[in-house]
Amino acid sequence: MNAYLMITGVTGGLGSAFAIDCARRGYNLYLTDRDERGEELAQFLRDKFGIEVQFRRCDLSSMDLRMELYETLKKEGRRF
């Protein structure tokens, strides 16, 4: 299984800039944002840079949703 770099808030200015820069450098990405438009960015990065990109919609301001994300990542065995 490949290792991923996680970036949160990918539909915002800094988050999307970080994602594009890391994709350009060839990192596989695991992206999160509370806005579903993050999937559009994920697809763009897959197509443009040929990397693996996973996107999960998550509002990280919610403790319950953060824990759900954590449990999902643990179950999937993701490496960061």
C-alpha positions as protocol buffer text, in pm:
chain_id: "A"
residue {
  index: 1
  type: MET
  ca { x: 0 y: 0 z: 0 }
}
residue {
  index: 2
  type: ASN
  ca { x: 127 y: 345 z: -89 }
}
residue {
  index: 3
  type: ALA
  ca { x: 191 y: 624 z: 159 }
}
residue {
  index: 4
  type: TYR
  ca { x: -15 y: 941 z: 137 }
}
residue {
  index: 5
  type: LEU
  ca { x: 27 y: 1302 z: 236 }
}
residue {
  index: 6
  type: MET
  ca { x: -290 y: 1437 z: 402 }
}
residue {
  index: 7
  type: ILE
  ca { x: -407 y: 1791 z: 330 }
}
residue {
  index: 8
  type: THR
  ca { x: -717 y: 1940 z: 489 }
}
residue {
  index: 9
  type: GLY
  ca { x: -925 y: 2232 z: 367 }
}
residue {
  index: 10
  type: VAL
  ca { x: -843 y: 2165 z: 2 }
}
residue {
  index: 11
  type: THR
  ca { x: -1110 y: 2391 z: -147 }
}
residue {
  index: 12
  type: GLY
  ca { x: -957 y: 2695 z: 24 }
}
residue {
  index: 13
  type: GLY
  ca { x: -663 y: 2903 z: -92 }
}
residue {
  index: 14
  type: LEU
  ca { x: -375 y: 2751 z: 105 }
}
residue {
  index: 15
  type: GLY
  ca { x: -515 y: 2399 z: 106 }
}
residue {
  index: 16
  type: SER
  ca { x: -556 y: 2386 z: -271 }
}
residue {
  index: 17
  type: ALA
  ca { x: -215 y: 2550 z: -324 }
}
residue {
  index: 18
  type: PHE
  ca { x: -51 y: 2288 z: -100 }
}
residue {
  index: 19
  type: ALA
  ca { x: -235 y: 2008 z: -282 }
}
residue {
  index: 20
  type: ILE
  ca { x: -130 y: 2131 z: -627 }
}
residue {
  index: 21
  type: ASP
  ca { x: 233 y: 2180 z: -520 }
}
residue {
  index: 22
  type: CYS
  ca { x: 255 y: 1836 z: -359 }
}
residue {
  index: 23
  type: ALA
  ca { x: 87 y: 1670 z: -657 }
}
residue {
  index: 24
  type: ARG
  ca { x: 336 y: 1841 z: -888 }
}
residue {
  index: 25
  type: ARG
  ca { x: 613 y: 1684 z: -674 }
}
residue {
  index: 26
  type: GLY
  ca { x: 458 y: 1338 z: -719 }
}
residue {
  index: 27
  type: TYR
  ca { x: 310 y: 1278 z: -373 }
}
residue {
  index: 28
  type: ASN
  ca { x: 1 y: 1061 z: -340 }
}
residue {
  index: 29
  type: LEU
  ca { x: -263 y: 1264 z: -161 }
}
residue {
  index: 30
  type: TYR
  ca { x: -543 y: 1210 z: 86 }
}
residue {
  index: 31
  type: LEU
  ca { x: -757 y: 1524 z: 77 }
}
residue {
  index: 32
  type: THR
  ca { x: -1033 y: 1638 z: 308 }
}
residue {
  index: 33
  type: ASP
  ca { x: -1271 y: 1930 z: 310 }
}
residue {
  index: 34
  type: ARG
  ca { x: -1624 y: 1998 z: 428 }
}
residue {
  index: 35
  type: ASP
  ca { x: -1711 y: 2111 z: 75 }
}
residue {
  index: 36
  type: GLU
  ca { x: -1785 y: 1836 z: -176 }
}
residue {
  index: 37
  type: ARG
  ca { x: -1605 y: 2037 z: -447 }
}
residue {
  index: 38
  type: GLY
  ca { x: -1287 y: 1880 z: -311 }
}
residue {
  index: 39
  type: GLU
  ca { x: -1367 y: 1579 z: -528 }
}
residue {
  index: 40
  type: GLU
  ca { x: -1333 y: 1800 z: -837 }
}
residue {
  index: 41
  type: LEU
  ca { x: -984 y: 1904 z: -729 }
}
residue {
  index: 42
  type: ALA
  ca { x: -896 y: 1542 z: -654 }
}
residue {
  index: 43
  type: GLN
  ca { x: -999 y: 1436 z: -1005 }
}
residue {
  index: 44
  type: PHE
  ca { x: -807 y: 1725 z: -1161 }
}
residue {
  index: 45
  type: LEU
  ca { x: -491 y: 1624 z: -974 }
}
residue {
  index: 46
  type: ARG
  ca { x: -529 y: 1258 z: -1071 }
}
residue {
  index: 47
  type: ASP
  ca { x: -568 y: 1350 z: -1437 }
}
residue {
  index: 48
  type: LYS
  ca { x: -298 y: 1616 z: -1453 }
}
residue {
  index: 49
  type: PHE
  ca { x: -25 y: 1454 z: -1243 }
}
residue {
  index: 50
  type: GLY
  ca { x: -103 y: 1080 z: -1262 }
}
residue {
  index: 51
  type: ILE
  ca { x: -91 y: 1032 z: -886 }
}
residue {
  index: 52
  type: GLU
  ca { x: -321 y: 854 z: -643 }
}
residue {
  index: 53
  type: VAL
  ca { x: -564 y: 1094 z: -480 }
}
residue {
  index: 54
  type: GLN
  ca { x: -829 y: 1003 z: -226 }
}
residue {
  index: 55
  type: PHE
  ca { x: -1089 y: 1257 z: -116 }
}
residue {
  index: 56
  type: ARG
  ca { x: -1315 y: 1238 z: 186 }
}
residue {
  index: 57
  type: ARG
  ca { x: -1571 y: 1499 z: 273 }
}
residue {
  index: 58
  type: CYS
  ca { x: -1534 y: 1582 z: 642 }
}
residue {
  index: 59
  type: ASP
  ca { x: -1606 y: 1882 z: 862 }
}
residue {
  index: 60
  type: LEU
  ca { x: -1306 y: 1869 z: 1092 }
}
residue {
  index: 61
  type: SER
  ca { x: -1465 y: 2120 z: 1331 }
}
residue {
  index: 62
  type: SER
  ca { x: -1688 y: 1834 z: 1453 }
}
residue {
  index: 63
  type: MET
  ca { x: -1527 y: 1599 z: 1706 }
}
residue {
  index: 64
  type: ASP
  ca { x: -1762 y: 1317 z: 1604 }
}
residue {
  index: 65
  type: LEU
  ca { x: -1672 y: 1353 z: 1236 }
}
residue {
  index: 66
  type: ARG
  ca { x: -1299 y: 1372 z: 1317 }
}
residue {
  index: 67
  type: MET
  ca { x: -1326 y: 1048 z: 1511 }
}
residue {
  index: 68
  type: GLU
  ca { x: -1520 y: 888 z: 1227 }
}
residue {
  index: 69
  type: LEU
  ca { x: -1247 y: 993 z: 983 }
}
residue {
  index: 70
  type: TYR
  ca { x: -979 y: 858 z: 1218 }
}
residue {
  index: 71
  type: GLU
  ca { x: -1158 y: 523 z: 1249 }
}
residue {
  index: 72
  type: THR
  ca { x: -1200 y: 502 z: 871 }
}
residue {
  index: 73
  type: LEU
  ca { x: -832 y: 572 z: 812 }
}
residue {
  index: 74
  type: LYS
  ca { x: -735 y: 314 z: 1073 }
}
residue {
  index: 75
  type: LYS
  ca { x: -967 y: 53 z: 920 }
}
residue {
  index: 76
  type: GLU
  ca { x: -829 y: 124 z: 570 }
}
residue {
  index: 77
  type: GLY
  ca { x: -473 y: 91 z: 702 }
}
residue {
  index: 78
  type: ARG
  ca { x: -365 y: 421 z: 547 }
}
residue {
  index: 79
  type: ARG
  ca { x: -2 y: 525 z: 584 }
}
residue {
  index: 80
  type: PHE
  ca { x: 90 y: 891 z: 599 }
}
